[in-house]
Amino acid sequence: LETWLSLSEDSLVKNRVKKKKVSNQKIKKTARTKAANKRNDDIGEELRLKMWRYQLEVRHVEQRAHDLFFQNLIKGTSHLALGQEAIAAGCAASMREDDYSFCTYRGHAHTLVRGASMEGVLGELMGKECGMLGGKGGSMHLTDVEKGAMGSYAIIGAHLPIAAGAAWSAQYRKSGQVAFCFFGDGTTNIGAFHEAINFAAIWKLPVIFVCENNLYMEYTPISEVTAVEHPAADRASAYGLESIIVDGNDADKVFRVASKATQKARAGNGPTLIEAKTYRHSGHSRPDPATYRPKGELEKWLKRDPIKLYRVRLEEFGTSADVISGIEEEVMSEVDRATEVAKQSPAPSESSLLTQVWADGGAEWRN
């Protein structure tokens, strides 16, 4: 009995020591987390939840667009930004309401985060009257000037000089506005890319050029046709600009870089060129199966899905699971409602065929 009691006491002591070690480890881990949170509290929960909502809106609207295509309710093609949501969210969170956004044909994300309506986007993709362009512009030309979404451009690089022009206007008017210009990695090999950045640098225009480097210029790896490793950042020095590369799948990191750039622009210190590394989960466009991608590449990037990463980020900073899930439920409900509105909306009438074609709204002026 004495031996058993002695062994039991030893066991209890060892168990207490073990528990104390585990407890100390938890305390240290908690302390490290709190220290990390303290270093990272420049963003705060309110803004993080805003970026969470942005990313969810883009993800679920585009997934719905994907589904509607297979229901034969969306015609033609479209270019989805699934996997690239953090760039749109982080940049939008740094903008003022009167700032400008210029984007490419992969522009659903940048249009939605400026506050454009879901039914306006889905309606436009479906060619319906409720679409933001009356159902006549389609996926590649989304525009909502009232929200600062100054158009999606189908011609590669065409919008960079236009964004520089909008920034020049803001500079001339002393409005404090900033123009954001989003483009893909392939644009960096287009002449307009160099012309626009050179012009912006010379005139110190308040414009922020954001290269969304998803590794592929349509079907070709950008690395195979570009002389430098980082197609945008490695060329910044040619125009006297800082070389900036950011993790395009982390909305917090994008927000910090974009905020710094907007402060620089509003202070009159000129443009910024940002290269955001990211990856599109689908092919270039609807008919592209993306078979040119190396085996395992997609799976590797799916582990860094910006939505999954940001959910974990919110949890790490103490946001309750109910709040996180609640916002996603709200977004899904909004997407369902917008889908039904777009489905019920009529097609554009014949009387609208020649409207919004020329400056006065009709063809007579041109004729």
Salt bridges, closest charged atoms under 4 A:
ASP42 OD2 - ARG256 NE 3.00
GLU62 OE2 - HIS108 ND1 2.91
ASP67 OD1 - HIS66 ND1 3.60
GLU85 OE2 - ARG59 NE 2.57
ASP98 OD2 - ARG96 NH2 2.89
ASP99 OD2 - ARG266 NH2 2.70
GLU119 OE1 - ARG337 NH2 3.05
GLU212 OE2 - HIS110 NE2 3.13
GLU218 OE2 - HIS284 NE2 3.97
GLU229 OE1 - HIS230 NE2 3.74
ASP247 OD2 - ARG304 NH2 2.56
ASP250 OD2 - ARG313 NH2 2.85
ASP252 OD2 - ARG48 NE 2.91
ASP252 OD2 - ARG313 NH1 2.90
GLU275 OE2 - LYS277 NZ 2.70
ASP305 OD1 - ARG59 NH2 2.99
GLU328 OE2 - HIS60 NE2 3.02
GLU328 OE1 - ARG311 NH2 2.56
GLU330 OE1 - ARG53 NH2 2.56
GLU334 OE2 - ARG53 NH1 3.69
ASP336 OD1 - ARG64 NH2 2.82
GLU340 OE2 - LYS343 NZ 3.87
